[in-house]
């Protein structure tokens, strides 16, 4: 496979076209941004950590019947993926109240939700990724009614698989963001990444509200030890996969 040209450069990844029209190459960068790119920095080896964590989680989800764009890894910070047209929605699933949910509703940080909450945000930097109602999403024709139903169904299944997986890592899955895309045949695939950049992950055994954080909130809130947290997540993910392989 040879890489042809840059298709798109985002905040955390560069997407390259390849000589195979149905295959793209995602190159994960060490660059970190937060608050709609107002805060910028780098996290050493983040590209490798996030690509490795995402790849393992995509493989785990595929094994459980979730269609993803994942193909393989030519390099530790690179993922070959099926080409999809990304639906411009950030699909957020929440198990525990944190972040914007607390800010916008007054719910106390750490409140365990009675059932998972699926929310849609408009992936649009100029507008600041606003929260969408289903009616607005349909009004803007970002997805069809059927696609919305399928996305919610998939997001809830993914949540169950990921919650279970992270439980085995002694990590509490607080919330996370997903992106979906459509392949050339119109099939809905899970795309983008699942990593400490896109999930809130708390060490289950640690009670201190700062020490327990193993995700991008360490960067957002200048809590230090950012690289260590990402590395710790990767190590636990790898260990859980190894343990499951030995047991099964
Ligand atoms: N998230 C993300 N990209 C975004 C916004 C949110 O990956 O552009 C993730 C975030 O890491 C968290 C979840 O989605 O795991 C919910 O984020 P929230 O709406 O609470 O916003 P935040 O407080 O992160 O701004």
py3Dmol code that shows the C-alpha trace and the ligand (Angstrom):
import py3Dmol

protein = """\
ATOM      1  CA  UNK A   1       0.000   0.000   0.000  1.00  0.00           C
ATOM      2  CA  UNK A   2       1.374   3.404  -0.821  1.00  0.00           C
ATOM      3  CA  UNK A   3       0.160   6.655   0.672  1.00  0.00           C
ATOM      4  CA  UNK A   4      -0.976   9.239  -1.889  1.00  0.00           C
ATOM      5  CA  UNK A   5      -2.043  12.556  -0.387  1.00  0.00           C
ATOM      6  CA  UNK A   6      -3.542  14.153   2.689  1.00  0.00           C
ATOM      7  CA  UNK A   7      -7.331  13.881   2.574  1.00  0.00           C
ATOM      8  CA  UNK A   8      -7.924  15.751   5.802  1.00  0.00           C
ATOM      9  CA  UNK A   9      -5.929  17.021   8.749  1.00  0.00           C
ATOM     10  CA  UNK A  10      -7.775  17.302  12.050  1.00  0.00           C
ATOM     11  CA  UNK A  11      -6.696  18.226  15.561  1.00  0.00           C
ATOM     12  CA  UNK A  12      -5.541  14.741  16.531  1.00  0.00           C
ATOM     13  CA  UNK A  13      -5.127  12.839  13.259  1.00  0.00           C
ATOM     14  CA  UNK A  14      -4.053  13.169   9.643  1.00  0.00           C
ATOM     15  CA  UNK A  15      -6.091  11.094   7.198  1.00  0.00           C
ATOM     16  CA  UNK A  16      -4.254  10.026   4.038  1.00  0.00           C
ATOM     17  CA  UNK A  17      -5.629   8.634   0.805  1.00  0.00           C
ATOM     18  CA  UNK A  18      -3.962   5.408  -0.324  1.00  0.00           C
ATOM     19  CA  UNK A  19      -3.648   3.712  -3.713  1.00  0.00           C
ATOM     20  CA  UNK A  20      -6.699   1.634  -2.712  1.00  0.00           C
ATOM     21  CA  UNK A  21      -9.760   3.909  -3.040  1.00  0.00           C
ATOM     22  CA  UNK A  22     -11.687   2.103  -0.276  1.00  0.00           C
ATOM     23  CA  UNK A  23      -8.830   2.331   2.228  1.00  0.00           C
ATOM     24  CA  UNK A  24      -7.554   5.356   4.158  1.00  0.00           C
ATOM     25  CA  UNK A  25      -4.625   5.697   6.536  1.00  0.00           C
ATOM     26  CA  UNK A  26      -5.193   7.463   9.863  1.00  0.00           C
ATOM     27  CA  UNK A  27      -2.005   8.846  11.406  1.00  0.00           C
ATOM     28  CA  UNK A  28      -2.472   9.658  15.094  1.00  0.00           C
ATOM     29  CA  UNK A  29      -0.605  12.786  16.228  1.00  0.00           C
ATOM     30  CA  UNK A  30       0.846  13.712  19.620  1.00  0.00           C
ATOM     31  CA  UNK A  31      -0.886  17.124  19.364  1.00  0.00           C
ATOM     32  CA  UNK A  32      -3.551  17.801  21.959  1.00  0.00           C
ATOM     33  CA  UNK A  33      -6.238  20.472  21.889  1.00  0.00           C
ATOM     34  CA  UNK A  34      -9.111  21.313  24.196  1.00  0.00           C
ATOM     35  CA  UNK A  35     -11.909  23.860  24.480  1.00  0.00           C
ATOM     36  CA  UNK A  36     -12.400  24.067  20.703  1.00  0.00           C
ATOM     37  CA  UNK A  37      -8.612  24.361  20.136  1.00  0.00           C
ATOM     38  CA  UNK A  38      -8.187  27.332  22.490  1.00  0.00           C
ATOM     39  CA  UNK A  39      -5.806  25.215  24.553  1.00  0.00           C
ATOM     40  CA  UNK A  40      -3.016  23.483  22.640  1.00  0.00           C
ATOM     41  CA  UNK A  41      -0.132  21.233  23.592  1.00  0.00           C
ATOM     42  CA  UNK A  42       1.503  17.926  22.910  1.00  0.00           C
ATOM     43  CA  UNK A  43       1.328  14.715  24.856  1.00  0.00           C
ATOM     44  CA  UNK A  44       4.417  12.593  24.272  1.00  0.00           C
ATOM     45  CA  UNK A  45       3.582   9.306  22.502  1.00  0.00           C
ATOM     46  CA  UNK A  46      -0.153  10.099  22.538  1.00  0.00           C
ATOM     47  CA  UNK A  47      -0.364   9.060  18.883  1.00  0.00           C
ATOM     48  CA  UNK A  48       0.915   5.593  19.702  1.00  0.00           C
ATOM     49  CA  UNK A  49      -1.171   5.260  22.876  1.00  0.00           C
ATOM     50  CA  UNK A  50      -4.449   6.381  21.279  1.00  0.00           C
ATOM     51  CA  UNK A  51      -3.943   4.401  18.079  1.00  0.00           C
ATOM     52  CA  UNK A  52      -3.114   1.242  20.048  1.00  0.00           C
ATOM     53  CA  UNK A  53      -6.012   1.633  22.505  1.00  0.00           C
ATOM     54  CA  UNK A  54      -8.493   2.434  19.708  1.00  0.00           C
ATOM     55  CA  UNK A  55      -7.293  -0.476  17.598  1.00  0.00           C
ATOM     56  CA  UNK A  56      -7.708  -2.969  20.447  1.00  0.00           C
ATOM     57  CA  UNK A  57     -11.163  -1.629  21.306  1.00  0.00           C
ATOM     58  CA  UNK A  58     -12.307  -1.659  17.673  1.00  0.00           C
ATOM     59  CA  UNK A  59     -11.119  -5.280  17.352  1.00  0.00           C
ATOM     60  CA  UNK A  60     -12.923  -6.193  20.565  1.00  0.00           C
ATOM     61  CA  UNK A  61     -16.136  -4.545  19.328  1.00  0.00           C
ATOM     62  CA  UNK A  62     -15.845  -6.238  15.893  1.00  0.00           C
ATOM     63  CA  UNK A  63     -15.550  -9.610  17.657  1.00  0.00           C
ATOM     64  CA  UNK A  64     -18.828  -8.737  19.348  1.00  0.00           C
ATOM     65  CA  UNK A  65     -20.609  -7.936  16.090  1.00  0.00           C
ATOM     66  CA  UNK A  66     -20.194  -4.147  15.960  1.00  0.00           C
ATOM     67  CA  UNK A  67     -19.201  -2.996  12.445  1.00  0.00           C
ATOM     68  CA  UNK A  68     -16.180  -0.654  12.591  1.00  0.00           C
ATOM     69  CA  UNK A  69     -13.873   0.997  10.059  1.00  0.00           C
ATOM     70  CA  UNK A  70     -10.788  -0.692  11.559  1.00  0.00           C
ATOM     71  CA  UNK A  71      -8.521  -2.760   9.287  1.00  0.00           C
ATOM     72  CA  UNK A  72      -4.980  -3.025  10.712  1.00  0.00           C
ATOM     73  CA  UNK A  73      -1.906  -1.129  11.924  1.00  0.00           C
ATOM     74  CA  UNK A  74       1.032  -0.583   9.555  1.00  0.00           C
ATOM     75  CA  UNK A  75       2.780   1.316  12.379  1.00  0.00           C
ATOM     76  CA  UNK A  76       2.049   1.758  16.109  1.00  0.00           C
ATOM     77  CA  UNK A  77       0.565   5.249  15.550  1.00  0.00           C
ATOM     78  CA  UNK A  78      -1.148   4.399  12.252  1.00  0.00           C
ATOM     79  CA  UNK A  79      -4.407   2.649  11.484  1.00  0.00           C
ATOM     80  CA  UNK A  80      -5.628   1.534   8.084  1.00  0.00           C
ATOM     81  CA  UNK A  81      -9.362   2.073   7.942  1.00  0.00           C
ATOM     82  CA  UNK A  82     -12.230   1.532   5.535  1.00  0.00           C
ATOM     83  CA  UNK A  83     -13.100   4.781   3.788  1.00  0.00           C
ATOM     84  CA  UNK A  84     -16.371   6.206   5.095  1.00  0.00           C
ATOM     85  CA  UNK A  85     -18.275   9.450   4.795  1.00  0.00           C
ATOM     86  CA  UNK A  86     -18.365  10.722   8.362  1.00  0.00           C
ATOM     87  CA  UNK A  87     -21.792  11.739   9.644  1.00  0.00           C
ATOM     88  CA  UNK A  88     -21.168  15.161  11.276  1.00  0.00           C
ATOM     89  CA  UNK A  89     -22.451  14.095  14.689  1.00  0.00           C
ATOM     90  CA  UNK A  90     -20.654  13.585  17.971  1.00  0.00           C
ATOM     91  CA  UNK A  91     -22.603  10.803  19.609  1.00  0.00           C
ATOM     92  CA  UNK A  92     -21.994  11.019  23.354  1.00  0.00           C
ATOM     93  CA  UNK A  93     -22.947   8.203  25.712  1.00  0.00           C
ATOM     94  CA  UNK A  94     -22.974   8.911  29.447  1.00  0.00           C
ATOM     95  CA  UNK A  95     -23.133   6.559  32.418  1.00  0.00           C
ATOM     96  CA  UNK A  96     -22.078   9.033  35.111  1.00  0.00           C
ATOM     97  CA  UNK A  97     -22.626  12.803  35.152  1.00  0.00           C
ATOM     98  CA  UNK A  98     -19.526  14.846  34.282  1.00  0.00           C
ATOM     99  CA  UNK A  99     -18.381  17.688  32.015  1.00  0.00           C
ATOM    100  CA  UNK A 100     -20.998  19.594  30.060  1.00  0.00           C
ATOM    101  CA  UNK A 101     -23.872  17.525  31.490  1.00  0.00           C
ATOM    102  CA  UNK A 102     -23.072  18.858  34.980  1.00  0.00           C
ATOM    103  CA  UNK A 103     -22.517  22.401  33.695  1.00  0.00           C
ATOM    104  CA  UNK A 104     -25.775  22.514  31.742  1.00  0.00           C
ATOM    105  CA  UNK A 105     -28.108  20.647  34.116  1.00  0.00           C
ATOM    106  CA  UNK A 106     -26.682  21.216  37.585  1.00  0.00           C
ATOM    107  CA  UNK A 107     -26.363  17.468  38.168  1.00  0.00           C
ATOM    108  CA  UNK A 108     -23.583  16.783  40.644  1.00  0.00           C
ATOM    109  CA  UNK A 109     -20.310  15.386  39.269  1.00  0.00           C
ATOM    110  CA  UNK A 110     -20.286  11.620  39.736  1.00  0.00           C
ATOM    111  CA  UNK A 111     -24.060  11.107  39.823  1.00  0.00           C
ATOM    112  CA  UNK A 112     -24.690   7.601  38.485  1.00  0.00           C
ATOM    113  CA  UNK A 113     -27.367   7.829  35.783  1.00  0.00           C
ATOM    114  CA  UNK A 114     -30.267   5.380  36.144  1.00  0.00           C
ATOM    115  CA  UNK A 115     -29.822   4.480  32.497  1.00  0.00           C
ATOM    116  CA  UNK A 116     -27.254   5.474  29.867  1.00  0.00           C
ATOM    117  CA  UNK A 117     -27.911   8.790  28.165  1.00  0.00           C
ATOM    118  CA  UNK A 118     -27.260   9.114  24.412  1.00  0.00           C
ATOM    119  CA  UNK A 119     -26.832  12.665  23.122  1.00  0.00           C
ATOM    120  CA  UNK A 120     -26.066  14.219  19.749  1.00  0.00           C
ATOM    121  CA  UNK A 121     -23.779  17.204  19.228  1.00  0.00           C
ATOM    122  CA  UNK A 122     -23.321  18.919  15.859  1.00  0.00           C
ATOM    123  CA  UNK A 123     -19.726  18.368  14.721  1.00  0.00           C
ATOM    124  CA  UNK A 124     -19.120  21.931  13.658  1.00  0.00           C
ATOM    125  CA  UNK A 125     -16.169  23.887  15.093  1.00  0.00           C
ATOM    126  CA  UNK A 126     -17.511  27.246  13.902  1.00  0.00           C
ATOM    127  CA  UNK A 127     -20.701  26.737  15.888  1.00  0.00           C
ATOM    128  CA  UNK A 128     -18.804  25.251  18.853  1.00  0.00           C
ATOM    129  CA  UNK A 129     -20.270  21.717  18.524  1.00  0.00           C
ATOM    130  CA  UNK A 130     -23.746  22.560  19.927  1.00  0.00           C
ATOM    131  CA  UNK A 131     -26.038  20.009  21.559  1.00  0.00           C
ATOM    132  CA  UNK A 132     -28.758  18.991  19.081  1.00  0.00           C
ATOM    133  CA  UNK A 133     -32.297  17.881  19.575  1.00  0.00           C
ATOM    134  CA  UNK A 134     -33.382  14.984  17.388  1.00  0.00           C
ATOM    135  CA  UNK A 135     -35.706  17.384  15.569  1.00  0.00           C
ATOM    136  CA  UNK A 136     -32.863  19.792  14.761  1.00  0.00           C
ATOM    137  CA  UNK A 137     -30.672  16.910  13.605  1.00  0.00           C
ATOM    138  CA  UNK A 138     -33.418  15.793  11.208  1.00  0.00           C
ATOM    139  CA  UNK A 139     -34.119  19.393  10.177  1.00  0.00           C
ATOM    140  CA  UNK A 140     -30.461  19.792   9.188  1.00  0.00           C
ATOM    141  CA  UNK A 141     -30.620  16.396   7.423  1.00  0.00           C
ATOM    142  CA  UNK A 142     -27.459  15.255   9.195  1.00  0.00           C
ATOM    143  CA  UNK A 143     -28.875  11.717   9.229  1.00  0.00           C
ATOM    144  CA  UNK A 144     -32.144   9.983   8.406  1.00  0.00           C
ATOM    145  CA  UNK A 145     -34.670   8.853  11.028  1.00  0.00           C
ATOM    146  CA  UNK A 146     -33.609   5.222  10.381  1.00  0.00           C
ATOM    147  CA  UNK A 147     -29.928   6.084  10.755  1.00  0.00           C
ATOM    148  CA  UNK A 148     -30.648   7.884  14.041  1.00  0.00           C
ATOM    149  CA  UNK A 149     -32.421   4.775  15.386  1.00  0.00           C
ATOM    150  CA  UNK A 150     -29.540   2.554  14.278  1.00  0.00           C
ATOM    151  CA  UNK A 151     -26.937   4.906  15.771  1.00  0.00           C
ATOM    152  CA  UNK A 152     -28.719   4.930  19.156  1.00  0.00           C
ATOM    153  CA  UNK A 153     -29.027   1.132  19.106  1.00  0.00           C
ATOM    154  CA  UNK A 154     -25.337   0.694  18.223  1.00  0.00           C
ATOM    155  CA  UNK A 155     -24.194   3.341  20.736  1.00  0.00           C
ATOM    156  CA  UNK A 156     -26.014   1.567  23.576  1.00  0.00           C
ATOM    157  CA  UNK A 157     -24.599  -1.841  22.573  1.00  0.00           C
ATOM    158  CA  UNK A 158     -21.101  -0.359  22.308  1.00  0.00           C
ATOM    159  CA  UNK A 159     -21.568   1.152  25.770  1.00  0.00           C
ATOM    160  CA  UNK A 160     -22.428  -2.246  27.255  1.00  0.00           C
ATOM    161  CA  UNK A 161     -19.376  -3.903  25.656  1.00  0.00           C
ATOM    162  CA  UNK A 162     -17.021  -1.080  26.611  1.00  0.00           C
ATOM    163  CA  UNK A 163     -18.351  -0.801  30.181  1.00  0.00           C
ATOM    164  CA  UNK A 164     -17.743  -4.533  30.644  1.00  0.00           C
ATOM    165  CA  UNK A 165     -14.309  -4.372  29.061  1.00  0.00           C
ATOM    166  CA  UNK A 166     -13.162  -1.400  31.128  1.00  0.00           C
ATOM    167  CA  UNK A 167     -14.589  -2.992  34.281  1.00  0.00           C
ATOM    168  CA  UNK A 168     -12.074  -5.797  33.715  1.00  0.00           C
ATOM    169  CA  UNK A 169      -9.376  -3.090  33.526  1.00  0.00           C
ATOM    170  CA  UNK A 170     -10.560  -1.650  36.894  1.00  0.00           C
ATOM    171  CA  UNK A 171     -11.601   1.456  34.965  1.00  0.00           C
ATOM    172  CA  UNK A 172     -15.003   3.135  35.271  1.00  0.00           C
ATOM    173  CA  UNK A 173     -16.345   4.285  31.902  1.00  0.00           C
ATOM    174  CA  UNK A 174     -17.947   7.629  32.776  1.00  0.00           C
ATOM    175  CA  UNK A 175     -18.791   8.886  29.277  1.00  0.00           C
ATOM    176  CA  UNK A 176     -17.432   8.812  25.734  1.00  0.00           C
ATOM    177  CA  UNK A 177     -17.900  10.205  22.242  1.00  0.00           C
ATOM    178  CA  UNK A 178     -18.427   8.152  19.091  1.00  0.00           C
ATOM    179  CA  UNK A 179     -18.485   9.023  15.415  1.00  0.00           C
ATOM    180  CA  UNK A 180     -20.131   6.985  12.697  1.00  0.00           C
ATOM    181  CA  UNK A 181     -19.676   6.934   8.935  1.00  0.00           C
ATOM    182  CA  UNK A 182     -21.241   5.413   5.844  1.00  0.00           C
ATOM    183  CA  UNK A 183     -19.193   3.179   3.541  1.00  0.00           C
ATOM    184  CA  UNK A 184     -19.577   3.109  -0.261  1.00  0.00           C
ATOM    185  CA  UNK A 185     -22.531   0.721   0.118  1.00  0.00           C
ATOM    186  CA  UNK A 186     -24.287   2.955   2.631  1.00  0.00           C
ATOM    187  CA  UNK A 187     -23.487   0.707   5.620  1.00  0.00           C
ATOM    188  CA  UNK A 188     -23.138   2.409   8.984  1.00  0.00           C
ATOM    189  CA  UNK A 189     -19.703   1.810  10.548  1.00  0.00           C
ATOM    190  CA  UNK A 190     -18.227   2.952  13.847  1.00  0.00           C
ATOM    191  CA  UNK A 191     -15.342   5.276  12.894  1.00  0.00           C
ATOM    192  CA  UNK A 192     -12.859   7.793  14.322  1.00  0.00           C
ATOM    193  CA  UNK A 193     -11.277   6.606  17.595  1.00  0.00           C
ATOM    194  CA  UNK A 194     -12.056   5.422  21.123  1.00  0.00           C
ATOM    195  CA  UNK A 195      -9.280   6.604  23.407  1.00  0.00           C
ATOM    196  CA  UNK A 196      -8.525   8.647  26.527  1.00  0.00           C
ATOM    197  CA  UNK A 197      -8.987  11.696  24.238  1.00  0.00           C
ATOM    198  CA  UNK A 198     -12.633  10.767  23.655  1.00  0.00           C
ATOM    199  CA  UNK A 199     -13.638   8.957  26.861  1.00  0.00           C
ATOM    200  CA  UNK A 200     -13.779   9.859  30.539  1.00  0.00           C
ATOM    201  CA  UNK A 201     -12.033   7.021  32.343  1.00  0.00           C
ATOM    202  CA  UNK A 202     -11.709   6.832  36.118  1.00  0.00           C
ATOM    203  CA  UNK A 203      -9.503   4.398  38.004  1.00  0.00           C
ATOM    204  CA  UNK A 204     -12.123   2.418  39.898  1.00  0.00           C
ATOM    205  CA  UNK A 205      -9.939   1.801  42.964  1.00  0.00           C
ATOM    206  CA  UNK A 206      -8.989   5.476  43.489  1.00  0.00           C
ATOM    207  CA  UNK A 207     -11.454   7.699  45.313  1.00  0.00           C
ATOM    208  CA  UNK A 208      -9.624  11.034  45.001  1.00  0.00           C
ATOM    209  CA  UNK A 209     -11.547  12.989  42.324  1.00  0.00           C
ATOM    210  CA  UNK A 210      -8.336  14.216  40.645  1.00  0.00           C
ATOM    211  CA  UNK A 211      -6.047  11.224  41.107  1.00  0.00           C
ATOM    212  CA  UNK A 212      -8.617   8.829  39.606  1.00  0.00           C
ATOM    213  CA  UNK A 213      -8.682  10.614  36.221  1.00  0.00           C
ATOM    214  CA  UNK A 214      -7.011   8.594  33.419  1.00  0.00           C
ATOM    215  CA  UNK A 215      -8.107  10.651  30.406  1.00  0.00           C
ATOM    216  CA  UNK A 216      -7.845  13.976  28.597  1.00  0.00           C
ATOM    217  CA  UNK A 217      -9.312  15.834  31.571  1.00  0.00           C
ATOM    218  CA  UNK A 218      -5.740  15.656  32.983  1.00  0.00           C
ATOM    219  CA  UNK A 219      -4.668  17.818  30.030  1.00  0.00           C
ATOM    220  CA  UNK A 220      -7.795  20.008  29.977  1.00  0.00           C
ATOM    221  CA  UNK A 221      -7.446  20.831  33.675  1.00  0.00           C
ATOM    222  CA  UNK A 222      -3.611  20.856  33.931  1.00  0.00           C
ATOM    223  CA  UNK A 223      -3.554  17.966  36.380  1.00  0.00           C
ATOM    224  CA  UNK A 224      -0.131  16.669  35.256  1.00  0.00           C
ATOM    225  CA  UNK A 225       0.960  13.065  34.545  1.00  0.00           C
ATOM    226  CA  UNK A 226      -0.963  13.073  31.283  1.00  0.00           C
ATOM    227  CA  UNK A 227       1.358  10.668  29.419  1.00  0.00           C
ATOM    228  CA  UNK A 228       1.409   8.304  32.395  1.00  0.00           C
ATOM    229  CA  UNK A 229      -2.385   8.156  32.468  1.00  0.00           C
ATOM    230  CA  UNK A 230      -2.655   7.330  28.738  1.00  0.00           C
ATOM    231  CA  UNK A 231       0.103   4.729  29.082  1.00  0.00           C
ATOM    232  CA  UNK A 232      -1.637   3.201  32.100  1.00  0.00           C
ATOM    233  CA  UNK A 233      -4.868   2.840  30.111  1.00  0.00           C
ATOM    234  CA  UNK A 234      -3.000   1.126  27.251  1.00  0.00           C
ATOM    235  CA  UNK A 235      -1.238  -1.267  29.650  1.00  0.00           C
ATOM    236  CA  UNK A 236      -4.521  -2.228  31.306  1.00  0.00           C
ATOM    237  CA  UNK A 237      -6.259  -2.707  27.943  1.00  0.00           C
ATOM    238  CA  UNK A 238      -3.445  -4.986  26.737  1.00  0.00           C
ATOM    239  CA  UNK A 239      -3.439  -6.951  30.001  1.00  0.00           C
ATOM    240  CA  UNK A 240      -7.209  -7.481  29.863  1.00  0.00           C
ATOM    241  CA  UNK A 241      -7.017  -8.737  26.270  1.00  0.00           C
ATOM    242  CA  UNK A 242      -4.166 -11.094  27.196  1.00  0.00           C
ATOM    243  CA  UNK A 243      -6.077 -12.406  30.226  1.00  0.00           C
ATOM    244  CA  UNK A 244      -9.221 -12.987  28.150  1.00  0.00           C
ATOM    245  CA  UNK A 245      -7.185 -14.870  25.523  1.00  0.00           C
ATOM    246  CA  UNK A 246      -5.686 -17.144  28.185  1.00  0.00           C
ATOM    247  CA  UNK A 247      -9.035 -17.790  29.853  1.00  0.00           C
ATOM    248  CA  UNK A 248     -10.996 -18.502  26.633  1.00  0.00           C
TER     249      UNK A 248
END
"""
ligand_1 = """\
25
LIG
N -15.835 14.560 23.751
C -14.994 14.400 22.670
N -14.891 15.403 21.739
C -15.587 16.557 21.841
C -16.444 16.731 22.952
C -16.553 15.720 23.881
O -14.355 13.356 22.533
O -15.462 17.415 20.962
C -15.953 13.504 24.753
C -15.332 13.915 26.085
O -13.992 13.487 26.157
C -16.196 13.178 27.075
C -17.568 13.088 26.395
O -17.336 13.293 25.015
O -15.703 11.859 27.272
C -18.568 14.100 26.921
O -18.020 15.388 26.856
P -18.801 16.656 27.400
O -20.011 16.897 26.569
O -19.011 16.501 28.863
O -17.879 17.886 27.079
P -16.551 18.403 27.761
O -16.838 18.598 29.199
O -15.535 17.354 27.491
O -16.304 19.674 27.017
"""
view = py3Dmol.view(width=600, height=400)
view.addModel(protein, "pdb")
view.setStyle({"model": 0}, {"cartoon": {"style": "trace"}})
view.addModel(ligand_1, "xyz")
view.setStyle({"model": 1}, {"stick": {}})
view.zoomTo()
view.show()
